[in-house]
């Protein structure tokens, strides 16, 4: 499906690296394992029963620990998205983030979501 448009989401992110949460938002604090675990629990609520969630859960403690180390060292890299097409309610391309990236999304919202409340 190509309607002439293209995805520019990462056009300025040439090395596919993401800054650690505390670097991106000039925070002095590090991500705690508790914050990461809470974000994980929130993320898996609606993803339970999916293959990516089940694969992550198989080695949950090690996967969370690895993500924790990557976030706090600045070595976290965004994973590859799954791309697929849907036809309802209209034709469109969907790019779904990898499960571990979804955990980081939940973590970000937990850490900085309050900055945006009342902005709109």
C-alpha positions in Angstrom: 0.0 0.0 0.0 1.7 3.2 -1.1 -0.4 6.3 -1.6 2.7 8.4 -2.4 3.4 9.2 1.3 6.3 7.9 3.3 7.3 7.6 6.9 9.7 10.2 8.2 9.6 9.2 11.8 13.3 8.4 12.0 14.8 10.8 9.4 16.9 12.6 11.9 17.8 9.5 13.9 20.4 8.1 11.5 22.0 5.7 13.9 18.7 4.4 15.3 19.9 5.2 18.9 17.7 6.7 21.5 19.0 8.8 24.3 18.4 7.5 27.8 15.3 9.0 29.4 17.3 11.1 31.8 19.4 12.6 29.0 16.5 13.3 26.7 14.6 15.3 29.3 17.6 16.7 31.2 16.7 14.7 34.3 19.3 14.1 36.9 17.6 10.9 38.1 18.0 7.5 36.7 15.3 5.0 35.9 14.7 2.8 38.8 13.9 -0.9 38.4 10.6 -0.3 40.2 9.6 2.3 37.7 10.5 0.0 34.9 8.6 -2.9 36.4 5.5 -0.8 36.9 5.7 0.3 33.3 6.1 -3.3 32.2 3.0 -4.4 34.2 1.0 -1.5 32.7 2.2 -2.4 29.2 1.4 -6.0 29.3 -2.2 -5.4 30.5 -3.6 -5.3 27.0 -0.9 -7.4 25.3 -1.2 -10.5 27.4 -1.6 -13.5 25.1 0.4 -11.9 22.2 3.5 -13.7 21.1 5.9 -10.7 21.7 4.6 -10.4 25.3 4.9 -14.1 25.9 8.5 -14.2 24.5 9.4 -11.3 26.8 7.8 -13.0 29.8 9.7 -16.2 29.3 12.8 -14.5 30.6 11.1 -11.5 32.3 13.7 -10.7 35.0 16.7 -10.9 32.7 14.9 -8.9 30.0 13.9 -6.1 32.4 17.3 -6.0 33.9 18.9 -5.7 30.5 16.5 -2.9 29.6 17.2 -1.2 32.9 21.0 -1.3 32.2 20.5 0.0 28.7 18.3 2.9 29.7 20.6 4.0 32.5 23.8 3.7 30.5 22.5 5.5 27.4 22.9 2.4 25.3 19.2 1.8 24.7 18.4 1.3 21.0 14.9 1.4 19.5 13.9 -1.9 18.0 12.4 -2.6 14.7 8.7 -2.0 14.3 6.3 -4.5 12.8 4.5 -3.1 9.7 1.2 -4.2 8.5 -1.9 -2.9 6.6 -5.5 -2.6 7.8 -8.5 -1.8 5.6 -11.0 -0.7 8.2 -12.2 1.9 8.7 -9.9 3.0 5.8 -6.8 1.7 4.2 -3.7 2.5 6.2 -0.2 1.3 7.2 0.4 0.5 10.8 3.9 0.5 12.4 3.7 -1.4 15.8 6.6 -0.9 18.2 8.4 -3.9 19.6 7.2 -5.0 23.0 10.3 -3.8 24.9 9.9 -0.4 23.2 6.3 -0.3 24.3 7.5 -0.7 27.9 9.8 2.3 27.3 6.8 4.3 26.0 4.9 3.5 29.2 7.9 4.5 31.2 8.2 7.8 29.4 4.5 8.6 30.0 4.9 7.8 33.7 8.0 10.0 34.0 7.0 13.0 31.9 3.3 12.7 31.2 2.6 15.3 34.0 4.5 17.9 32.1 1.8 17.9 29.3 -1.3 17.8 31.5 -3.3 21.0 30.9 -1.1 22.1 28.0 -3.8 21.7 25.4 
